[in-house]
């Protein structure tokens, strides 16, 4: 398969502005760009696909430019949004841009990374209207799906002008770096074609430039991709721990996992096809999900973080939680009710205080029947004291009722 055929097999082709790209991508080496507005100080997994498409193109010899939208982020992209975005301050936009820059450098270390605030901030209103705005017909701008969907509910001139600003990004990169292709999700089609239109009007209709879009990621059940019960899955481990990141991928539905392997991993056709057969024959083993979680966690957080996430997962599954460190406990049990204490307390009392039981009588019955453990050790002594000196890293004691009910005691 040539590069275009590989992208199509992986479900990464939505549309392109020139059918010739099917061969150009394999026959020529293009400079292309991908942009992201810094609406937060971290990317989330919903953004990730775009950068992995860029990485695939880069591995094939094409040269990536990653544009951090420090300028366009101050305007707000109206594409398929129901209402106006909250405007960022310059300080917030630039701070967020720093965080995103660190992440994209990790994914594409050889890419040229630029911030469009550097050139947009120097543009004055007269230049914008005379040199750029005159190239855009209002009827043409209103025909864009990203604008049409907002006309009824209202759209400010600020967001209406977004496509012009992004178009100037493309023209600027075309002129300065010979950047001849912009890539983006399918919702960026209108912005991309506006850029192509500006390039042709400024540099002549014989100018060669292209647009390439990939599908937005959706789940087979119709739910939005990239979110869990606790919110967005961020690439920054300070926002989403390596364990939670790993769990997000390992919990992928059977109906979605093969497509996710194609889209998000760099496994070969043969490797993914073998996992597809394994999934059909032995779905209960969830090998495809385990591979997906391993590949993505190592790619984004590194090998050590992957080992930590797998260690927590295995300890929780087997019940050998005494093997966990305090930092691993904080990740694996962060959603548990945590009771803090400065004293050594009776296990019976802690079972009640952590809501594992409703009464001391229930606590006594469970302890005597061998259904309660502390840090993996079964306790049958009714007078058992939970000591800080016996806690994991002198910090945490994990109480377990039965096989799956846990509570956390933090020793201060």
Secondary structure as UniProt FT lines:
FT   HELIX           3..9
FT   TURN            10..11
FT   STRAND          15..16
FT   TURN            19..20
FT   HELIX           21..27
FT   STRAND          31..36
FT   HELIX           45..59
FT   TURN            60..61
FT   STRAND          63..68
FT   TURN            70..71
FT   HELIX           72..74
FT   TURN            79..80
FT   HELIX           90..107
FT   TURN            109..110
FT   STRAND          112..115
FT   HELIX           117..120
FT   TURN            121..122
FT   HELIX           125..127
FT   HELIX           128..132
FT   HELIX           133..135
FT   HELIX           138..142
FT   HELIX           145..151
FT   TURN            152..153
FT   HELIX           157..160
FT   HELIX           162..177
FT   STRAND          181..185
FT   HELIX           186..188
FT   HELIX           189..203
FT   TURN            205..206
FT   STRAND          210..214
FT   TURN            220..221
FT   TURN            225..226
FT   STRAND          227..228
FT   TURN            229..230
FT   STRAND          231..232
FT   TURN            237..239
FT   HELIX           242..250
FT   HELIX           254..264
FT   HELIX           269..281
FT   HELIX           283..285
FT   HELIX           287..301
FT   HELIX           303..318
FT   HELIX           321..323
FT   HELIX           326..332
FT   TURN            333..335
FT   STRAND          338..341
FT   STRAND          345..346
FT   HELIX           347..353
FT   TURN            354..355
FT   HELIX           360..368
FT   TURN            369..370
FT   STRAND          372..374
FT   TURN            375..376
FT   STRAND          377..378
FT   TURN            382..383
FT   STRAND          385..386
FT   HELIX           388..390
FT   TURN            393..395
FT   STRAND          396..401
FT   TURN            402..404
FT   STRAND          405..411
//
